[in-house]
Amino acid sequence: MDQVRIHPLGARVLIKPEQSGESLPIRGIYIPEMTNEQPLCGEVVAVGDQEDDIKVKIGNRVLYPKNSGIEVYDDDILYVIIDAKDILAIIKD
């Protein structure tokens, strides 16, 4: 991955969301479609400076709530900055 110029502060994480057309291959996990708030998937590309409060590492694929965080762009690439506590799960392949 290219060097990211955005570095979150505190207990925040920078996530590069997967494109909406990409599939979410999670074996054995079923997320019912009856909920309106489907979680999103993305890759952690940077973490804040409060490492004790952050349980994910750069390169982890994570699930996070649809309407959490702030969308930012760097060189026309979409990223999301969210609080580390808002991450729902780490996806292990």
N, C-alpha and C positions, 0 to 999 in steps of 0.2 A: 504494500500500500504506500502511496505517496506520503510525504511528510505533511502532516496537518498543521496549519498555522493557528488553529483555534485551540486554546488550552483552558478547560473549565477550572474554576476556582472552588474551593471548599469541597463539600461532599457531593459534587456533581460529576456527571459522566457525559462524554460526547459520543453519540451513536450515529453511525451511518445506516439509515434505514434501508432495508431491502426494497427493491422496486415493487410496486403494487402488483405487477404481473408475475413476479417470481413466486414459485410455489414454496410452501413452508413444510419441508419434509421432516416431520417429527414423528418418529415411529412410536406407536403405542399411546399417543396422546390424542384425545378427542376433545375438541372445543365445539360445543353445540352452536349452531347458527342462529338459534333463537335469541341470543343476546345481541344487543346492538353494539356493544362495546367490545368488538373483537380486538385482542391484543395484537400489537405489531411486533415484527421481528427485525433485528438489526445487529450490526457488529460494533463492539466497543472499540473506538479508535483513540480515545484519550480519557484520562481520569484526573480528577481534581487533586488538590494538595492535602486533603484530609484522608490519607490512605487508611487510617484505622476504621473509618466509617464506611469505606467502600469495599464491597465483597467481590467485585468483578475485576478482571484484568483486561488489558488491551488484547484484542483478538477474540474474546468471548462472544458467542452469539447469544443474544438475550431477548426475552419477551418483555414488552413494556406497554402500559395502557395507551390507547389511541390518542387521547386528548391531553397527554402529559407533556411537559416541557415546552421549549421554545425552538422553533425552526430557524436555522441560520444557513446561509450559503457561503461557501468558500470556493472560488473559481467555478461557479455554476454547479457545484455539487451540494446537495442537500444534506444537512446534518441536524440532529436534534440534541439539545442540551437538556438533561433531566436530572432531578435529584436522585442520588444513588438509592435512596429508600423506596423510590417508585418502581424500581426494576422488579418484575414479577418472578422471573426465573432465568437460569442459565440453561441453554440448550447444549447438551453434550451429544456429539455425533458418534 
